């Protein structure tokens, strides 16, 4: 039986491991944390949002980014300190503007496929993750932004998504808890929300029962493609890196699903995967009182102006997340960015108490074209499933199937016996 290693145990790594196990492979997963889903898959916005598939490669994004550069409360914040990585990424991002339309449609199609896969997995494996199939409501404060959204909706429809406009009166009917004066909105009934951390941990438990080996607290130090086939992985394990011993093992292939760490690992085998870490923030509002529970929304929202989303995670939690920060591999939780989310929550949901919130920051692994890298590497036995950006939760179940099929096309799960000489 062919033995595959997956590097990274976030949502893409665990869905990939599961897809491989279902095809009959032996699977070992390496994760630098003690548990799965401890980084970007820990506390994201919670949206399974095909309706948010518009890629960012648009001239208006560049204009807004420049305008907001000196505003600490800007939805998109680009730190002015230069770096070669940031500069090359931005250059490639601008170069993808002519593919804005095509890449958006491709994202929609991937996301639609992924959503069905994820629902099927959850039902088949009985994974509870606060799934809510109540749709996602996008709201707009002025006519220009609403008209831009209408143009986006035409692209989404090309990709196969039904999203329709709603009036301010209809907005109030869809989500009565929402407070504000809106020009209009768009509603996607088929979108959903859920707790990415709970789903990933639940699927990891399923994968373990199916035979997955999980190596935690493991930092991959080297990857090499062997002559004649196979891959050697070298890693250190343990919380104290100074006293850790290097270990190594041979595998038939590896799939790198390491989020923002993919760029470093790809360089080990001579590949360039230009992922940039784009930081996002969230707060989880604990709905401790009956008044807060009643005043918090159940329908998932996206405020396009603030770039903030909400997801109801069961009766007792409201996730509020958003903003984008280009500051390199920095995981600091900035008080001013958290305050922005709290103030927005108080403004739109004035009767929800915000005295008990849990702040978080994570790094979205973004490719310049806003599409994930789902492909084989330049060396035999190396594959990638990474760079999903702000839609990892939305697209992962599809890209896991795609990369598992591509690996299976070159390496069968069951090794064929060598025929003896006559």
N, C-alpha and C positions, 0 to 999 in steps of 0.2 A: 504494500500500500504506500503510495507516494506521501511524503511528509512535507508539509508546507508550514512555514512560519509567517505569522502576521506581526508586524511591528506597530504597536499602538492599540490601546484598548478603549478608545472613544467610540462614538456611535458608528463611525465608518469601519473601524477595526473589528468590532464585535459583530456587526452585520456581515462583514466579509468572512470572518471565521465561521459563522453560522452557515453561510452559503456554501462554503467549502466542505464543512462537515456533512451537510445534506447531500453532497455529491460523492461522499465516500472517502474523502481525504483524511489523513491524520493531520491535526493542527496543533501547533504550539504558538501561543501569543506572548510577546514580550511587552511589558508595560513598565515605565519608569516610576510610576506611583504604586502604592500598596494595593489599590483597588481599581477596577475599571471606572471610566467616566468621571475622572477627577479634575479634568481641565475644561476645555470648551464645551464638553457634554455634561457639565455639572449643573449650571443654572442659567441656560439661555432663555430666550423669549417664549419658548414653548409652542410656537406656531408651526404647524404643518401647512405651510402657506404657499401653495402654487400661485396665489394671487400676488405674491411678492417676488415674482420671478424676473421682473425687469432688471437687466444688468445695469451697472452704474456707468458704463462707458458712454457718456453723453456730454456734449459741450457744456450743458447747464451745470453738471457736477463740478467741472473745472472752475467755472465762474463762481459758484457757491463756495468751493473750497478756498479760493483766493480771497473772497470777500470775508469769510469767517475766520481767516487765519489768526487774527488778533483778538478774537472773541472767545473767552474761556467757556462760555455757555453755548458755543456753537454745536449744532447737531453733528457736523463733520469737522473735526479738528485735526489739522496737519501741523505737527511740531516743526518749527522752522529749521531746526538743526539738520544740516545735510548729512547724507550717508550715501555711499555708492549703491547699496542695496535699494534704498528708497528711490534714488534718482533713476536707476535702470527700470525699476518696477513702474514708476510713474510714466516713463517714456513709453514702455510697452502698453500700459493702460491707455494712453492717448492714442497709440497706434491702432487700438482695437475699436475706436469710435466708429469707423465705417462698418463694423460688424455688429453694431448695437442691435439692429433689428433681428438678424439671423441668430445671434447668440441668445437673445431673449426667448425666441421661439423654441430653440433647442432646450433651454432651461425649463420651459413650461412642459415640454414633452417628457423630459427626464423626471420632473417632479410629479407629474400625473401618474406615471408608471410606478414611481417609488411609493406614492401614497397607497396604491392598491396593494403592493407587496407588503407594506408595513401593517396595514389592517389585517391582511391574511395571516401574517406571522403572529400578531398579537392574539388573534382568535384561535389559531391552531395551537399555540403554546400556552394559552391562558395567562397572558401577561397583563397585569393591572398597572396602569400608568396615568390615571386621571384623564383618560381620553374623553374629549367633549367634541361631538360632531354638530356644533351650532353655527358653523360658518365664521367668516372673518369680515369685519366691516372696516373699510377705509374711509376716513373723514377728511374734508377739505374746507378751508376757511374762506377761500376766494375763488373767483371765476377762472383766472389763469391756471391755477393748480388743478382745478376740477377738469378743465379742458385738456390739460396734459394727461390727466388720468384717463380721460375718454380715449385719447389716442393710444395709450398703453393698453387699454381694454381691447382694442381692435387687434393688437398683436397677440394678446393672451388668447383671444378667440381663434386666431390662426393656429395656435398651438393646441387648441382643443378645450380651453377652459371657459366655462360660463360665468361671467361676472357682469352684473347689471347695475345701472345707476339708481340711486335712491334720493329722495327729497329730504329736506330737514325733518318734515313730519314723519316720514318713513324711518329715518334714523332713530328718532325718539321711540318709535314703536318696536324697532328691532332690539334696541338696548335702552330701556327706560332709565337706567342708572347714570347714563352719560349726561354731563352738564356742559353746555357750551353753545355758541352761535355758529352754525356751520352753513356754508353755501350749498353743500351737497355731499354725496358720498357714493361709494361703490360697494356692493355686497356680493360675496362669494359663498353661496350656501354650502358648497361641497368641501370647503376647507375645514380644518380641525385644529385642535390643540391637545397638548399632553405634556407630561413631565419626562423630558429626555433622559434625565438621570435614572429615574425609576425604570424606564423601558430598557435602557442599556444594561443596567444591573440585572434586570429580570432575564433578558436574553442571554447575558453572560452565564447565569445560572443554568439556563437550558443548554447552552453550548458545553458547559462543564459536564452535565449529565450525558451528553452525546460523545464525550471523550476529549474535549479540549483540554490541553495542558496550559496552565496560566503561570508564567514566570513574572513575579512582581518585583518591585524595587530594582529593576534591571535597566541599566544604561547600555545601549548598544554602542560599542567602541569601534567596531570595524565590520564591514561587509565585503566579501570578495566572491566573485563568480569563478567557479573552478573549471579548469580545462577538462573537457569531456562531460560537463554537466554538473549541476548542483551548486549550492551556495554555502559558504562558511560564514557563520555569525560569531563574533567575539563580543562578550559582554562582561560587565561587572555587576555584582548583585549585592545589595545591602545598603542600609541607610548611611553608613560611614564609608564614603568613597576612598578615604585614605587607607583603610585597612581591607578593602575589598580585593578579592583575587579575580584575575581575568579567567573567564571560562570560554570555551568554544564548542561548537557543534556543527555538524553538516546537515543540510536539508536539501530537498530536491528543488525548492524554489522559495522565494520570499515575496510577500506583498507588503509594501510600505504604506502604512495608514497613519502616519505620525503627526498629522496636523502641521503646525508651524515648524516642527522638528524635521519634517520631510526634506527640506532643502539641504540641511547638514548631512543627512543620511544619503541622499542622492549623490552628493559630491564624492562620497566614498567610492562609488562605482562609476564615476566619470559622467554622471548625468546632471543637467541643469534643470531644476524644477523651481522656478522663480516665485515661490510663495512668500507673501509678505504678511506679517502679523498685524491685523487691524483690530484694535481693542474695542470691546463693547462692555457695557455695564448693565447690571440688573439689580433690582431690589425684590425681595420676596416679602410681601406685606402679610403679616400674621393677622388673620381676621378673628381676633379673640372675643369680640363682643357680638351679640345678636344684631346690634345696629350696623356694625361693619359688614357682617355677612350679608345683610339685606341691601346695603348700599353699594356693594361691589358688583361689577359687571360679570355676567356669565358669557356673553358673546365676546369673542376676541376682537380687539381693536387695533388699528394702526392709524396714528396721527401723522399724516405725511409731512406736515410742516416741522414738527419736533423730531420726527424719525423715532418715535417711541411706540412700542406695542404693549398689549396686555394679554394675559392668559389666566383664566381661572383654573387653579389646580386643586380641584375638590372644594369642599365646603369651607375650608379653613385657611386657604392661601390664595393670594393674588400675585402673580408675577408681572412686574413692570420692567421693561428692558428697552435698550436702544443706544443711540449715538454711535459714532465711529471715530476712532482716534488713531492717527498714524504716528506712532512714537517708538517703533521698533519692538523688540521682545521685552516689553515692560508690562508687568502684571500688577503694578501698584494700584490700589483702590483709592482713587482721588475723592476727597470729601466733597469738592465742588461739583463733580459729576454725579455723585450720589444725591446731593442736594437738589440738583436739577430734576431727577426722577421723582423725588419726594414732593417737590413743589408742583410738578405737573400732575401728580396723583391727587394732591389736595385741591387743585384747581378744577379738574374734571370730575372728581368724585369727592365732593366736599364733606360727605358724611362718613367716609371711610377713615378710621383712625390710623395714623401712621407713626404711632409711638413705639411700635415693635416691628422693625424691618430688618431683614438680613441682606447686607450689601455683598456684591460679587463683581468681579471683572474677569473676562476671558478673552483669549486671542483667536479671532476668526482667521483661518488659513486661506488667504485669497490669492488666486492666480490673476495676472493682469487682464485676462479676457473674461474673468468671473465664472469660468467653467472649470469643473474639477479635472485633474489629470487622472484619467482612467486608461492606462496603457502599459505596455511592456517597456522595460528600459533598454538601453543600448547593449547591455550584457545579458547573456542567457540566464534565465532563472530569476530575473529581477522584474517586478511589476509594481505599479503605483495605483493607489486609490486614495487620492488626497487633494486638498485645495478646494474644498466645497464652499468656502467663504461663509456668508450669512445664511446659507441654505443646506448646511450639512444634515440637520435633522430632517429636512424636507426631502433631500435627494438620496440619502445614504442607502436605503433599501434597494434602489435601482442600480446604483453604481456597484454595489456588492455583487449583484447578480451578473452584471456585465463583466467585471474583472474575473469572477470565478469561471465564467464561460470562456473567456480568452485564455486563461491559464489551462483549462481543460482541453482546449484545442491543441495545445502543444505538449501537455503532460497529463496522461490519463491517471485517474485515481488509483487504479490497480495496475501495478507494474506487470508487464507481460513477461512470461518466462523465456529465457534464452534457449533457442532450439539446439538440441545436441547434434553433433556431426553424424552423418549416416555411416 
